[in-house]
Amino acid sequence: MKFLGDENLDWQIVERLRLDDHEVLYVVEMEPGIPDDEVLNLANNEGAILLTSDKDFEME
């Protein structure tokens, strides 16, 4: 499966998924600080499941 980890997602989760042969894009490694709507657009454009622990994730 393909995932996009938001920048607030613990690195250990990203690492574990990668060890299990999942493709994981990680905002921290790509574009730290981008707004939530851009994170969601990125996940959609990549066909990835968005993983976040952001309790106030906002979509505009």
N, CA, C, O and CB atoms as a CASP TS submission, in Angstrom:
PFRMAT TS
TARGET T0000
AUTHOR 0000-0000-0000
METHOD Language model
MODEL 1
PARENT N/A
ATOM      1  N   MET     1       0.847  -1.189   0.000  1.00  0.00           N
ATOM      2  CA  MET     1       0.000   0.000   0.000  1.00  0.00           C
ATOM      3  C   MET     1       0.878   1.234   0.000  1.00  0.00           C
ATOM      4  O   MET     1       2.052   1.190   0.370  1.00  0.00           O
ATOM      5  CB  MET     1      -0.956   0.008   1.217  1.00  0.00           C
ATOM      6  N   LYS     2       0.290   2.316  -0.418  1.00  0.00           N
ATOM      7  CA  LYS     2       1.010   3.591  -0.465  1.00  0.00           C
ATOM      8  C   LYS     2       0.387   4.533   0.551  1.00  0.00           C
ATOM      9  O   LYS     2      -0.828   4.728   0.573  1.00  0.00           O
ATOM     10  CB  LYS     2       0.975   4.214  -1.898  1.00  0.00           C
ATOM     11  N   PHE     3       1.239   5.119   1.396  1.00  0.00           N
ATOM     12  CA  PHE     3       0.794   6.025   2.445  1.00  0.00           C
ATOM     13  C   PHE     3       1.506   7.367   2.323  1.00  0.00           C
ATOM     14  O   PHE     3       2.606   7.461   1.777  1.00  0.00           O
ATOM     15  CB  PHE     3       1.042   5.411   3.832  1.00  0.00           C
ATOM     16  N   LEU     4       0.856   8.394   2.839  1.00  0.00           N
ATOM     17  CA  LEU     4       1.493   9.693   3.036  1.00  0.00           C
ATOM     18  C   LEU     4       1.399  10.010   4.515  1.00  0.00           C
ATOM     19  O   LEU     4       0.302  10.146   5.056  1.00  0.00           O
ATOM     20  CB  LEU     4       0.823  10.818   2.158  1.00  0.00           C
ATOM     21  N   GLY     5       2.538  10.127   5.167  1.00  0.00           N
ATOM     22  CA  GLY     5       2.582  10.472   6.583  1.00  0.00           C
ATOM     23  C   GLY     5       2.692  11.973   6.756  1.00  0.00           C
ATOM     24  O   GLY     5       3.630  12.600   6.264  1.00  0.00           O
ATOM     25  N   ASP     6       1.726  12.543   7.459  1.00  0.00           N
ATOM     26  CA  ASP     6       1.774  13.969   7.795  1.00  0.00           C
ATOM     27  C   ASP     6       2.979  14.212   8.698  1.00  0.00           C
ATOM     28  O   ASP     6       3.495  13.277   9.310  1.00  0.00           O
ATOM     29  CB  ASP     6       0.447  14.436   8.492  1.00  0.00           C
ATOM     30  N   GLU     7       3.425  15.453   8.783  1.00  0.00           N
ATOM     31  CA  GLU     7       4.655  15.720   9.517  1.00  0.00           C
ATOM     32  C   GLU     7       4.541  15.493  11.030  1.00  0.00           C
ATOM     33  O   GLU     7       5.560  15.414  11.715  1.00  0.00           O
ATOM     34  CB  GLU     7       5.084  17.128   9.261  1.00  0.00           C
ATOM     35  N   ASN     8       3.332  15.387  11.552  1.00  0.00           N
ATOM     36  CA  ASN     8       3.198  15.142  12.993  1.00  0.00           C
ATOM     37  C   ASN     8       3.137  13.647  13.314  1.00  0.00           C
ATOM     38  O   ASN     8       3.018  13.268  14.480  1.00  0.00           O
ATOM     39  CB  ASN     8       1.946  15.838  13.529  1.00  0.00           C
ATOM     40  N   LEU     9       3.217  12.807  12.298  1.00  0.00           N
ATOM     41  CA  LEU     9       3.203  11.360  12.498  1.00  0.00           C
ATOM     42  C   LEU     9       4.576  10.918  13.007  1.00  0.00           C
ATOM     43  O   LEU     9       5.605  11.336  12.475  1.00  0.00           O
ATOM     44  CB  LEU     9       2.830  10.613  11.175  1.00  0.00           C
ATOM     45  N   ASP    10       4.584  10.078  14.032  1.00  0.00           N
ATOM     46  CA  ASP    10       5.853   9.617  14.599  1.00  0.00           C
ATOM     47  C   ASP    10       6.686   8.880  13.555  1.00  0.00           C
ATOM     48  O   ASP    10       6.167   8.084  12.772  1.00  0.00           O
ATOM     49  CB  ASP    10       5.599   8.705  15.807  1.00  0.00           C
ATOM     50  N   TRP    11       7.975   9.157  13.560  1.00  0.00           N
ATOM     51  CA  TRP    11       8.909   8.542  12.630  1.00  0.00           C
ATOM     52  C   TRP    11       8.868   7.019  12.741  1.00  0.00           C
ATOM     53  O   TRP    11       9.028   6.317  11.743  1.00  0.00           O
ATOM     54  CB  TRP    11      10.326   9.054  12.886  1.00  0.00           C
ATOM     55  N   GLN    12       8.654   6.507  13.960  1.00  0.00           N
ATOM     56  CA  GLN    12       8.647   5.066  14.170  1.00  0.00           C
ATOM     57  C   GLN    12       7.546   4.379  13.346  1.00  0.00           C
ATOM     58  O   GLN    12       7.731   3.256  12.878  1.00  0.00           O
ATOM     59  CB  GLN    12       8.463   4.757  15.657  1.00  0.00           C
ATOM     60  N   ILE    13       6.424   5.041  13.176  1.00  0.00           N
ATOM     61  CA  ILE    13       5.328   4.484  12.379  1.00  0.00           C
ATOM     62  C   ILE    13       5.739   4.412  10.906  1.00  0.00           C
ATOM     63  O   ILE    13       5.521   3.403  10.236  1.00  0.00           O
ATOM     64  CB  ILE    13       4.039   5.340  12.543  1.00  0.00           C
ATOM     65  N   VAL    14       6.330   5.488  10.424  1.00  0.00           N
ATOM     66  CA  VAL    14       6.809   5.525   9.037  1.00  0.00           C
ATOM     67  C   VAL    14       7.843   4.426   8.824  1.00  0.00           C
ATOM     68  O   VAL    14       7.775   3.685   7.842  1.00  0.00           O
ATOM     69  CB  VAL    14       7.415   6.918   8.695  1.00  0.00           C
ATOM     70  N   GLU    15       8.788   4.322   9.732  1.00  0.00           N
ATOM     71  CA  GLU    15       9.847   3.329   9.615  1.00  0.00           C
ATOM     72  C   GLU    15       9.279   1.904   9.617  1.00  0.00           C
ATOM     73  O   GLU    15       9.700   1.066   8.819  1.00  0.00           O
ATOM     74  CB  GLU    15      10.854   3.497  10.755  1.00  0.00           C
ATOM     75  N   ARG    16       8.330   1.634  10.507  1.00  0.00           N
ATOM     76  CA  ARG    16       7.744   0.294  10.595  1.00  0.00           C
ATOM     77  C   ARG    16       7.012  -0.079   9.303  1.00  0.00           C
ATOM     78  O   ARG    16       7.143  -1.196   8.803  1.00  0.00           O
ATOM     79  CB  ARG    16       6.777   0.213  11.789  1.00  0.00           C
ATOM     80  N   LEU    17       6.239   0.874   8.771  1.00  0.00           N
ATOM     81  CA  LEU    17       5.529   0.612   7.515  1.00  0.00           C
ATOM     82  C   LEU    17       6.506   0.338   6.379  1.00  0.00           C
ATOM     83  O   LEU    17       6.271  -0.537   5.546  1.00  0.00           O
ATOM     84  CB  LEU    17       4.624   1.798   7.153  1.00  0.00           C
ATOM     85  N   ARG    18       7.590   1.081   6.349  1.00  0.00           N
ATOM     86  CA  ARG    18       8.594   0.857   5.304  1.00  0.00           C
ATOM     87  C   ARG    18       9.259  -0.510   5.468  1.00  0.00           C
ATOM     88  O   ARG    18       9.535  -1.187   4.478  1.00  0.00           O
ATOM     89  CB  ARG    18       9.659   1.970   5.335  1.00  0.00           C
ATOM     90  N   LEU    19       9.513  -0.915   6.699  1.00  0.00           N
ATOM     91  CA  LEU    19      10.099  -2.231   6.945  1.00  0.00           C
ATOM     92  C   LEU    19       9.167  -3.348   6.487  1.00  0.00           C
ATOM     93  O   LEU    19       9.617  -4.439   6.136  1.00  0.00           O
ATOM     94  CB  LEU    19      10.425  -2.397   8.428  1.00  0.00           C
ATOM     95  N   ASP    20       7.874  -3.071   6.493  1.00  0.00           N
ATOM     96  CA  ASP    20       6.878  -4.031   6.021  1.00  0.00           C
ATOM     97  C   ASP    20       6.603  -3.893   4.527  1.00  0.00           C
ATOM     98  O   ASP    20       5.594  -4.384   4.020  1.00  0.00           O
ATOM     99  CB  ASP    20       5.585  -3.860   6.795  1.00  0.00           C
ATOM    100  N   ASP    21       7.518  -3.215   3.828  1.00  0.00           N
ATOM    101  CA  ASP    21       7.478  -3.063   2.365  1.00  0.00           C
ATOM    102  C   ASP    21       6.345  -2.203   1.830  1.00  0.00           C
ATOM    103  O   ASP    21       5.919  -2.374   0.688  1.00  0.00           O
ATOM    104  CB  ASP    21       7.382  -4.395   1.743  1.00  0.00           C
ATOM    105  N   HIS    22       5.853  -1.276   2.652  1.00  0.00           N
ATOM    106  CA  HIS    22       4.874  -0.316   2.158  1.00  0.00           C
ATOM    107  C   HIS    22       5.628   0.912   1.646  1.00  0.00           C
ATOM    108  O   HIS    22       6.693   1.265   2.155  1.00  0.00           O
ATOM    109  CB  HIS    22       3.843   0.074   3.276  1.00  0.00           C
ATOM    110  N   GLU    23       5.058   1.543   0.643  1.00  0.00           N
ATOM    111  CA  GLU    23       5.617   2.799   0.158  1.00  0.00           C
ATOM    112  C   GLU    23       5.059   3.909   1.034  1.00  0.00           C
ATOM    113  O   GLU    23       3.845   4.097   1.111  1.00  0.00           O
ATOM    114  CB  GLU    23       5.281   3.040  -1.360  1.00  0.00           C
ATOM    115  N   VAL    24       5.946   4.644   1.691  1.00  0.00           N
ATOM    116  CA  VAL    24       5.511   5.705   2.600  1.00  0.00           C
ATOM    117  C   VAL    24       6.218   7.002   2.232  1.00  0.00           C
ATOM    118  O   VAL    24       7.437   7.125   2.352  1.00  0.00           O
ATOM    119  CB  VAL    24       5.796   5.325   4.080  1.00  0.00           C
ATOM    120  N   LEU    25       5.427   7.960   1.784  1.00  0.00           N
ATOM    121  CA  LEU    25       5.916   9.316   1.578  1.00  0.00           C
ATOM    122  C   LEU    25       5.760  10.028   2.917  1.00  0.00           C
ATOM    123  O   LEU    25       4.792   9.782   3.636  1.00  0.00           O
ATOM    124  CB  LEU    25       5.135  10.064   0.411  1.00  0.00           C
ATOM    125  N   TYR    26       6.688  10.893   3.256  1.00  0.00           N
ATOM    126  CA  TYR    26       6.674  11.535   4.571  1.00  0.00           C
ATOM    127  C   TYR    26       6.878  13.032   4.385  1.00  0.00           C
ATOM    128  O   TYR    26       7.907  13.469   3.870  1.00  0.00           O
ATOM    129  CB  TYR    26       7.772  10.934   5.507  1.00  0.00           C
ATOM    130  N   VAL    27       5.902  13.805   4.804  1.00  0.00           N
ATOM    131  CA  VAL    27       5.933  15.257   4.606  1.00  0.00           C
ATOM    132  C   VAL    27       7.218  15.863   5.168  1.00  0.00           C
ATOM    133  O   VAL    27       7.760  16.803   4.588  1.00  0.00           O
ATOM    134  CB  VAL    27       4.710  15.913   5.265  1.00  0.00           C
ATOM    135  N   VAL    28       7.707  15.340   6.279  1.00  0.00           N
ATOM    136  CA  VAL    28       8.945  15.852   6.895  1.00  0.00           C
ATOM    137  C   VAL    28      10.110  15.772   5.906  1.00  0.00           C
ATOM    138  O   VAL    28      10.979  16.644   5.896  1.00  0.00           O
ATOM    139  CB  VAL    28       9.285  15.054   8.185  1.00  0.00           C
ATOM    140  N   GLU    29      10.126  14.743   5.089  1.00  0.00           N
ATOM    141  CA  GLU    29      11.207  14.551   4.122  1.00  0.00           C
ATOM    142  C   GLU    29      10.952  15.284   2.810  1.00  0.00           C
ATOM    143  O   GLU    29      11.860  15.425   1.990  1.00  0.00           O
ATOM    144  CB  GLU    29      11.398  13.074   3.849  1.00  0.00           C
ATOM    145  N   MET    30       9.730  15.748   2.609  1.00  0.00           N
ATOM    146  CA  MET    30       9.361  16.343   1.328  1.00  0.00           C
ATOM    147  C   MET    30       9.208  17.858   1.408  1.00  0.00           C
ATOM    148  O   MET    30       9.992  18.601   0.817  1.00  0.00           O
ATOM    149  CB  MET    30       8.076  15.730   0.829  1.00  0.00           C
ATOM    150  N   GLU    31       8.198  18.307   2.138  1.00  0.00           N
ATOM    151  CA  GLU    31       7.867  19.725   2.213  1.00  0.00           C
ATOM    152  C   GLU    31       7.356  20.074   3.612  1.00  0.00           C
ATOM    153  O   GLU    31       6.165  20.339   3.774  1.00  0.00           O
ATOM    154  CB  GLU    31       6.815  20.093   1.144  1.00  0.00           C
ATOM    155  N   PRO    32       8.221  20.080   4.619  1.00  0.00           N
ATOM    156  CA  PRO    32       7.752  20.389   5.975  1.00  0.00           C
ATOM    157  C   PRO    32       7.068  21.757   6.035  1.00  0.00           C
ATOM    158  O   PRO    32       7.500  22.717   5.397  1.00  0.00           O
ATOM    159  CB  PRO    32       8.925  20.348   6.964  1.00  0.00           C
ATOM    160  N   GLY    33       6.004  21.815   6.808  1.00  0.00           N
ATOM    161  CA  GLY    33       5.325  23.090   7.030  1.00  0.00           C
ATOM    162  C   GLY    33       4.235  23.423   6.033  1.00  0.00           C
ATOM    163  O   GLY    33       3.622  24.485   6.133  1.00  0.00           O
ATOM    164  N   ILE    34       3.973  22.540   5.064  1.00  0.00           N
ATOM    165  CA  ILE    34       2.913  22.859   4.101  1.00  0.00           C
ATOM    166  C   ILE    34       1.545  22.789   4.790  1.00  0.00           C
ATOM    167  O   ILE    34       1.361  22.004   5.721  1.00  0.00           O
ATOM    168  CB  ILE    34       2.961  21.886   2.884  1.00  0.00           C
ATOM    169  N   PRO    35       0.601  23.594   4.344  1.00  0.00           N
ATOM    170  CA  PRO    35      -0.734  23.621   4.954  1.00  0.00           C
ATOM    171  C   PRO    35      -1.472  22.286   4.778  1.00  0.00           C
ATOM    172  O   PRO    35      -1.178  21.503   3.875  1.00  0.00           O
ATOM    173  CB  PRO    35      -1.567  24.757   4.346  1.00  0.00           C
ATOM    174  N   ASP    36      -2.431  22.061   5.669  1.00  0.00           N
ATOM    175  CA  ASP    36      -3.195  20.821   5.664  1.00  0.00           C
ATOM    176  C   ASP    36      -3.860  20.528   4.323  1.00  0.00           C
ATOM    177  O   ASP    36      -3.871  19.381   3.877  1.00  0.00           O
ATOM    178  CB  ASP    36      -4.237  20.870   6.737  1.00  0.00           C
ATOM    179  N   ASP    37      -4.414  21.552   3.679  1.00  0.00           N
ATOM    180  CA  ASP    37      -5.085  21.300   2.404  1.00  0.00           C
ATOM    181  C   ASP    37      -4.098  20.831   1.333  1.00  0.00           C
ATOM    182  O   ASP    37      -4.462  20.042   0.461  1.00  0.00           O
ATOM    183  CB  ASP    37      -5.809  22.564   1.930  1.00  0.00           C
ATOM    184  N   GLU    38      -2.864  21.307   1.391  1.00  0.00           N
ATOM    185  CA  GLU    38      -1.844  20.853   0.447  1.00  0.00           C
ATOM    186  C   GLU    38      -1.408  19.417   0.756  1.00  0.00           C
ATOM    187  O   GLU    38      -1.090  18.650  -0.152  1.00  0.00           O
ATOM    188  CB  GLU    38      -0.628  21.795   0.482  1.00  0.00           C
ATOM    189  N   VAL    39      -1.397  19.064   2.037  1.00  0.00           N
ATOM    190  CA  VAL    39      -1.078  17.686   2.426  1.00  0.00           C
ATOM    191  C   VAL    39      -2.141  16.747   1.852  1.00  0.00           C
ATOM    192  O   VAL    39      -1.813  15.708   1.279  1.00  0.00           O
ATOM    193  CB  VAL    39      -0.996  17.545   3.986  1.00  0.00           C
ATOM    194  N   LEU    40      -3.404  17.114   2.006  1.00  0.00           N
ATOM    195  CA  LEU    40      -4.487  16.292   1.480  1.00  0.00           C
ATOM    196  C   LEU    40      -4.414  16.197  -0.040  1.00  0.00           C
ATOM    197  O   LEU    40      -4.605  15.118  -0.601  1.00  0.00           O
ATOM    198  CB  LEU    40      -5.840  16.858   1.909  1.00  0.00           C
ATOM    199  N   ASN    41      -4.141  17.308  -0.707  1.00  0.00           N
ATOM    200  CA  ASN    41      -3.994  17.294  -2.173  1.00  0.00           C
ATOM    201  C   ASN    41      -2.845  16.390  -2.605  1.00  0.00           C
ATOM    202  O   ASN    41      -2.952  15.663  -3.592  1.00  0.00           O
ATOM    203  CB  ASN    41      -3.762  18.718  -2.705  1.00  0.00           C
ATOM    204  N   LEU    42      -1.759  16.441  -1.864  1.00  0.00           N
ATOM    205  CA  LEU    42      -0.606  15.598  -2.172  1.00  0.00           C
ATOM    206  C   LEU    42      -0.978  14.118  -2.048  1.00  0.00           C
ATOM    207  O   LEU    42      -0.624  13.311  -2.908  1.00  0.00           O
ATOM    208  CB  LEU    42       0.576  15.936  -1.237  1.00  0.00           C
ATOM    209  N   ALA    43      -1.688  13.767  -0.982  1.00  0.00           N
ATOM    210  CA  ALA    43      -2.124  12.380  -0.792  1.00  0.00           C
ATOM    211  C   ALA    43      -3.024  11.954  -1.948  1.00  0.00           C
ATOM    212  O   ALA    43      -2.858  10.861  -2.489  1.00  0.00           O
ATOM    213  CB  ALA    43      -2.868  12.216   0.560  1.00  0.00           C
ATOM    214  N   ASN    44      -3.961  12.795  -2.325  1.00  0.00           N
ATOM    215  CA  ASN    44      -4.857  12.482  -3.436  1.00  0.00           C
ATOM    216  C   ASN    44      -4.103  12.335  -4.754  1.00  0.00           C
ATOM    217  O   ASN    44      -4.347  11.399  -5.516  1.00  0.00           O
ATOM    218  CB  ASN    44      -5.920  13.560  -3.570  1.00  0.00           C
ATOM    219  N   ASN    45      -3.191  13.257  -5.014  1.00  0.00           N
ATOM    220  CA  ASN    45      -2.423  13.215  -6.262  1.00  0.00           C
ATOM    221  C   ASN    45      -1.533  11.982  -6.343  1.00  0.00           C
ATOM    222  O   ASN    45      -1.293  11.458  -7.431  1.00  0.00           O
ATOM    223  CB  ASN    45      -1.573  14.468  -6.396  1.00  0.00           C
ATOM    224  N   GLU    46      -1.045  11.519  -5.200  1.00  0.00           N
ATOM    225  CA  GLU    46      -0.167  10.349  -5.157  1.00  0.00           C
ATOM    226  C   GLU    46      -0.944   9.040  -5.044  1.00  0.00           C
ATOM    227  O   GLU    46      -0.365   7.958  -5.143  1.00  0.00           O
ATOM    228  CB  GLU    46       0.797  10.470  -3.995  1.00  0.00           C
ATOM    229  N   GLY    47      -2.257   9.145  -4.835  1.00  0.00           N
ATOM    230  CA  GLY    47      -3.052   7.934  -4.636  1.00  0.00           C
ATOM    231  C   GLY    47      -2.691   7.234  -3.346  1.00  0.00           C
ATOM    232  O   GLY    47      -2.707   6.005  -3.268  1.00  0.00           O
ATOM    233  N   ALA    48      -2.364   8.022  -2.330  1.00  0.00           N
ATOM    234  CA  ALA    48      -1.892   7.489  -1.054  1.00  0.00           C
ATOM    235  C   ALA    48      -2.927   7.704   0.048  1.00  0.00           C
ATOM    236  O   ALA    48      -3.718   8.647   0.012  1.00  0.00           O
ATOM    237  CB  ALA    48      -0.561   8.143  -0.663  1.00  0.00           C
ATOM    238  N   ILE    49      -2.896   6.808   1.018  1.00  0.00           N
ATOM    239  CA  ILE    49      -3.730   6.952   2.208  1.00  0.00           C
ATOM    240  C   ILE    49      -3.023   7.907   3.154  1.00  0.00           C
ATOM    241  O   ILE    49      -1.853   7.711   3.482  1.00  0.00           O
ATOM    242  CB  ILE    49      -4.004   5.569   2.895  1.00  0.00           C
ATOM    243  N   LEU    50      -3.726   8.930   3.588  1.00  0.00           N
ATOM    244  CA  LEU    50      -3.142   9.924   4.481  1.00  0.00           C
ATOM    245  C   LEU    50      -3.161   9.425   5.919  1.00  0.00           C
ATOM    246  O   LEU    50      -4.201   9.013   6.433  1.00  0.00           O
ATOM    247  CB  LEU    50      -3.891  11.258   4.368  1.00  0.00           C
ATOM    248  N   LEU    51      -1.988   9.469   6.565  1.00  0.00           N
ATOM    249  CA  LEU    51      -1.865   9.141   7.980  1.00  0.00           C
ATOM    250  C   LEU    51      -1.482  10.412   8.727  1.00  0.00           C
ATOM    251  O   LEU    51      -0.480  11.050   8.403  1.00  0.00           O
ATOM    252  CB  LEU    51      -0.813   8.005   8.216  1.00  0.00           C
ATOM    253  N   THR    52      -2.275  10.776   9.720  1.00  0.00           N
ATOM    254  CA  THR    52      -1.988  11.967  10.502  1.00  0.00           C
ATOM    255  C   THR    52      -2.411  11.746  11.940  1.00  0.00           C
ATOM    256  O   THR    52      -3.323  10.969  12.223  1.00  0.00           O
ATOM    257  CB  THR    52      -2.695  13.197   9.912  1.00  0.00           C
ATOM    258  N   SER    53      -1.740  12.437  12.838  1.00  0.00           N
ATOM    259  CA  SER    53      -2.175  12.439  14.242  1.00  0.00           C
ATOM    260  C   SER    53      -2.585  13.863  14.636  1.00  0.00           C
ATOM    261  O   SER    53      -2.697  14.184  15.819  1.00  0.00           O
ATOM    262  CB  SER    53      -1.036  11.907  15.186  1.00  0.00           C
ATOM    263  N   ASP    54      -2.803  14.694  13.636  1.00  0.00           N
ATOM    264  CA  ASP    54      -3.218  16.081  13.820  1.00  0.00           C
ATOM    265  C   ASP    54      -4.705  16.116  14.170  1.00  0.00           C
ATOM    266  O   ASP    54      -5.558  15.847  13.325  1.00  0.00           O
ATOM    267  CB  ASP    54      -2.929  16.923  12.542  1.00  0.00           C
ATOM    268  N   LYS    55      -5.000  16.447  15.411  1.00  0.00           N
ATOM    269  CA  LYS    55      -6.399  16.440  15.874  1.00  0.00           C
ATOM    270  C   LYS    55      -7.216  17.600  15.322  1.00  0.00           C
ATOM    271  O   LYS    55      -8.444  17.577  15.406  1.00  0.00           O
ATOM    272  CB  LYS    55      -6.441  16.481  17.386  1.00  0.00           C
ATOM    273  N   ASP    56      -6.561  18.618  14.757  1.00  0.00           N
ATOM    274  CA  ASP    56      -7.306  19.721  14.160  1.00  0.00           C
ATOM    275  C   ASP    56      -6.952  19.894  12.681  1.00  0.00           C
ATOM    276  O   ASP    56      -6.850  21.016  12.184  1.00  0.00           O
ATOM    277  CB  ASP    56      -7.031  21.019  14.923  1.00  0.00           C
ATOM    278  N   PHE    57      -6.769  18.775  11.992  1.00  0.00           N
ATOM    279  CA  PHE    57      -6.481  18.791  10.558  1.00  0.00           C
ATOM    280  C   PHE    57      -7.629  19.508   9.856  1.00  0.00           C
ATOM    281  O   PHE    57      -8.792  19.146  10.031  1.00  0.00           O
ATOM    282  CB  PHE    57      -6.290  17.337   9.993  1.00  0.00           C
ATOM    283  N   GLU    58      -7.299  20.527   9.062  1.00  0.00           N
ATOM    284  CA  GLU    58      -8.321  21.362   8.430  1.00  0.00           C
ATOM    285  C   GLU    58      -8.268  21.250   6.922  1.00  0.00           C
ATOM    286  O   GLU    58      -7.202  21.313   6.309  1.00  0.00           O
ATOM    287  CB  GLU    58      -8.154  22.814   8.846  1.00  0.00           C
ATOM    288  N   MET    59      -9.439  21.083   6.341  1.00  0.00           N
ATOM    289  CA  MET    59      -9.564  21.081   4.886  1.00  0.00           C
ATOM    290  C   MET    59     -10.385  22.304   4.497  1.00  0.00           C
ATOM    291  O   MET    59     -11.446  22.558   5.066  1.00  0.00           O
ATOM    292  CB  MET    59     -10.227  19.752   4.360  1.00  0.00           C
ATOM    293  N   GLU    60      -9.894  23.043   3.540  1.00  0.00           N
ATOM    294  CA  GLU    60     -10.607  24.243   3.106  1.00  0.00           C
ATOM    295  C   GLU    60     -11.322  23.978   1.811  1.00  0.00           C
ATOM    296  O   GLU    60     -11.984  24.868   1.278  1.00  0.00           O
ATOM    297  CB  GLU    60      -9.652  25.426   2.950  1.00  0.00           C
TER
END
